Amino acid sequence: MLRSRRSGAKFSRPGIAIIATLARYGELRVGDIARQTDLETPLISRELNRLVADGFALRRADIADGRVALISLSEQGVAAFRAYREATDDIIAETFTDWSSQELHELATTLEHVVRDFSHPGGAT
């Protein structure tokens, strides 16, 4: 994957979804990660085990409920996510560098249409 090569951060697709969620929302319970990413809890648990073992995430017990784990990004995880995000931004910029303003506007309009259609399949509103 180009982003992984450029950033030096090698994450699976579920792994990057989890890391991006933690970067956006901060420390979360596993169930909250599942709701935000729309991933199944067993998959999240496997990915979190890898992320913690690789030093990208931290797991601690919730003081209010010791049965619950709270997950956050480590400093290494924050740095890796930033590098991955910067690589993504660079790839996007390179991809569209030769597009005119009109072409970019048309793309944005079309993508907005796609988002609307996916938000309301079958024309339901």
ZANUDO-400218 format. One record per residue (C-alpha): residue number from 0; residue in one letter; x, y, z. Coordinates in steps of 0.25 Angstrom, whole numbers, plus 2048, in hexadecimal, padded with zeros to 3 digits. Layout:
# residues N
<node num="NUM" residu="A" c1="X" c2="Y" c3="Z"/>
...
***
This chain:
# residues 125
<node num="0" residu="M" c1="800" c2="800" c3="800"/>
<node num="1" residu="L" c1="806" c2="80D" c3="7FC"/>
<node num="2" residu="R" c1="802" c2="815" c3="809"/>
<node num="3" residu="S" c1="808" c2="80A" c3="811"/>
<node num="4" residu="R" c1="815" c2="80B" c3="809"/>
<node num="5" residu="R" c1="816" c2="81A" c3="809"/>
<node num="6" residu="S" c1="812" c2="81C" c3="818"/>
<node num="7" residu="G" c1="81A" c2="810" c3="81D"/>
<node num="8" residu="A" c1="80E" c2="80C" c3="825"/>
<node num="9" residu="K" c1="808" c2="7FE" c3="821"/>
<node num="10" residu="F" c1="7FA" c2="7FD" c3="826"/>
<node num="11" residu="S" c1="7EF" c2="7F3" c3="821"/>
<node num="12" residu="R" c1="7E2" c2="7FA" c3="81D"/>
<node num="13" residu="P" c1="7DB" c2="7F7" c3="82A"/>
<node num="14" residu="G" c1="7E7" c2="7FC" c3="831"/>
<node num="15" residu="I" c1="7E8" c2="809" c3="82A"/>
<node num="16" residu="A" c1="7D9" c2="80B" c3="82D"/>
<node num="17" residu="I" c1="7DB" c2="808" c3="83C"/>
<node num="18" residu="I" c1="7E7" c2="812" c3="83C"/>
<node num="19" residu="A" c1="7E0" c2="81D" c3="835"/>
<node num="20" residu="T" c1="7D4" c2="81B" c3="83F"/>
<node num="21" residu="L" c1="7DD" c2="81C" c3="84B"/>
<node num="22" residu="A" c1="7E4" c2="828" c3="845"/>
<node num="23" residu="R" c1="7D7" c2="82F" c3="843"/>
<node num="24" residu="Y" c1="7D0" c2="82C" c3="850"/>
<node num="25" residu="G" c1="7DB" c2="829" c3="859"/>
<node num="26" residu="E" c1="7DA" c2="81E" c3="864"/>
<node num="27" residu="L" c1="7CE" c2="814" c3="861"/>
<node num="28" residu="R" c1="7C8" c2="807" c3="866"/>
<node num="29" residu="V" c1="7C8" c2="7FC" c3="85C"/>
<node num="30" residu="G" c1="7B9" c2="7FD" c3="85A"/>
<node num="31" residu="D" c1="7BB" c2="80B" c3="856"/>
<node num="32" residu="I" c1="7C5" c2="808" c3="84C"/>
<node num="33" residu="A" c1="7BC" c2="7FD" c3="846"/>
<node num="34" residu="R" c1="7B1" c2="808" c3="845"/>
<node num="35" residu="Q" c1="7BA" c2="812" c3="83F"/>
<node num="36" residu="T" c1="7C1" c2="809" c3="835"/>
<node num="37" residu="D" c1="7B5" c2="7FF" c3="832"/>
<node num="38" residu="L" c1="7BF" c2="7F4" c3="834"/>
<node num="39" residu="E" c1="7BB" c2="7E7" c3="83C"/>
<node num="40" residu="T" c1="7C0" c2="7E6" c3="84A"/>
<node num="41" residu="P" c1="7C9" c2="7D9" c3="848"/>
<node num="42" residu="L" c1="7D0" c2="7E0" c3="83C"/>
<node num="43" residu="I" c1="7D2" c2="7EC" c3="845"/>
<node num="44" residu="S" c1="7D8" c2="7E4" c3="850"/>
<node num="45" residu="R" c1="7E2" c2="7DD" c3="846"/>
<node num="46" residu="E" c1="7E6" c2="7EA" c3="840"/>
<node num="47" residu="L" c1="7E8" c2="7F0" c3="84E"/>
<node num="48" residu="N" c1="7F0" c2="7E5" c3="853"/>
<node num="49" residu="R" c1="7FA" c2="7E8" c3="847"/>
<node num="50" residu="L" c1="7F9" c2="7F7" c3="849"/>
<node num="51" residu="V" c1="7FD" c2="7F5" c3="857"/>
<node num="52" residu="A" c1="807" c2="7EB" c3="855"/>
<node num="53" residu="D" c1="80E" c2="7F4" c3="84A"/>
<node num="54" residu="G" c1="80D" c2="800" c3="853"/>
<node num="55" residu="F" c1="803" c2="808" c3="84C"/>
<node num="56" residu="A" c1="7F8" c2="807" c3="856"/>
<node num="57" residu="L" c1="7F7" c2="807" c3="865"/>
<node num="58" residu="R" c1="7ED" c2="7FF" c3="86D"/>
<node num="59" residu="R" c1="7E9" c2="801" c3="87B"/>
<node num="60" residu="A" c1="7DD" c2="7FD" c3="885"/>
<node num="61" residu="D" c1="7D2" c2="807" c3="887"/>
<node num="62" residu="I" c1="7D3" c2="80D" c3="895"/>
<node num="63" residu="A" c1="7C4" c2="80D" c3="896"/>
<node num="64" residu="D" c1="7C2" c2="7FF" c3="891"/>
<node num="65" residu="G" c1="7CE" c2="7F6" c3="891"/>
<node num="66" residu="R" c1="7C8" c2="7EC" c3="888"/>
<node num="67" residu="V" c1="7C9" c2="7F6" c3="87C"/>
<node num="68" residu="A" c1="7D5" c2="7FA" c3="875"/>
<node num="69" residu="L" c1="7D8" c2="808" c3="870"/>
<node num="70" residu="I" c1="7E0" c2="809" c3="863"/>
<node num="71" residu="S" c1="7E9" c2="815" c3="85F"/>
<node num="72" residu="L" c1="7F4" c2="818" c3="855"/>
<node num="73" residu="S" c1="802" c2="818" c3="85A"/>
<node num="74" residu="E" c1="80C" c2="823" c3="856"/>
<node num="75" residu="Q" c1="811" c2="819" c3="84C"/>
<node num="76" residu="G" c1="803" c2="817" c3="847"/>
<node num="77" residu="V" c1="800" c2="826" c3="846"/>
<node num="78" residu="A" c1="80D" c2="828" c3="83E"/>
<node num="79" residu="A" c1="80A" c2="81C" c3="835"/>
<node num="80" residu="F" c1="7FC" c2="821" c3="832"/>
<node num="81" residu="R" c1="801" c2="82F" c3="82F"/>
<node num="82" residu="A" c1="80B" c2="829" c3="825"/>
<node num="83" residu="Y" c1="800" c2="820" c3="81F"/>
<node num="84" residu="R" c1="7F7" c2="82C" c3="81E"/>
<node num="85" residu="E" c1="802" c2="835" c3="818"/>
<node num="86" residu="A" c1="805" c2="82A" c3="80D"/>
<node num="87" residu="T" c1="7F6" c2="829" c3="80A"/>
<node num="88" residu="D" c1="7F5" c2="838" c3="808"/>
<node num="89" residu="D" c1="802" c2="839" c3="7FF"/>
<node num="90" residu="I" c1="7FC" c2="82E" c3="7F6"/>
<node num="91" residu="I" c1="7EF" c2="835" c3="7F5"/>
<node num="92" residu="A" c1="7F6" c2="842" c3="7F1"/>
<node num="93" residu="E" c1="7FF" c2="83B" c3="7E7"/>
<node num="94" residu="T" c1="7F3" c2="834" c3="7E1"/>
<node num="95" residu="F" c1="7EB" c2="841" c3="7DF"/>
<node num="96" residu="T" c1="7F7" c2="84A" c3="7DC"/>
<node num="97" residu="D" c1="7F4" c2="84B" c3="7CD"/>
<node num="98" residu="W" c1="7E4" c2="84C" c3="7CF"/>
<node num="99" residu="S" c1="7DE" c2="85A" c3="7CC"/>
<node num="100" residu="S" c1="7D5" c2="861" c3="7D6"/>
<node num="101" residu="Q" c1="7C9" c2="85D" c3="7CD"/>
<node num="102" residu="E" c1="7CD" c2="84F" c3="7CD"/>
<node num="103" residu="L" c1="7CF" c2="84F" c3="7DC"/>
<node num="104" residu="H" c1="7C1" c2="856" c3="7DE"/>
<node num="105" residu="E" c1="7BA" c2="84B" c3="7D5"/>
<node num="106" residu="L" c1="7C1" c2="840" c3="7DD"/>
<node num="107" residu="A" c1="7BC" c2="846" c3="7EA"/>
<node num="108" residu="T" c1="7AE" c2="848" c3="7E5"/>
<node num="109" residu="T" c1="7AE" c2="839" c3="7E0"/>
<node num="110" residu="L" c1="7B3" c2="834" c3="7ED"/>
<node num="111" residu="E" c1="7A9" c2="83C" c3="7F5"/>
<node num="112" residu="H" c1="79E" c2="835" c3="7EC"/>
<node num="113" residu="V" c1="7A4" c2="828" c3="7EF"/>
<node num="114" residu="V" c1="7A4" c2="82A" c3="7FE"/>
<node num="115" residu="R" c1="796" c2="82F" c3="7FE"/>
<node num="116" residu="D" c1="792" c2="822" c3="7F6"/>
<node num="117" residu="F" c1="799" c2="819" c3="7FF"/>
<node num="118" residu="S" c1="793" c2="820" c3="80B"/>
<node num="119" residu="H" c1="785" c2="81E" c3="806"/>
<node num="120" residu="P" c1="785" c2="811" c3="7FE"/>
<node num="121" residu="G" c1="779" c2="80F" c3="7F5"/>
<node num="122" residu="G" c1="775" c2="81D" c3="7F5"/>
<node num="123" residu="A" c1="771" c2="81C" c3="804"/>
<node num="124" residu="T" c1="772" c2="829" c3="80C"/>
***
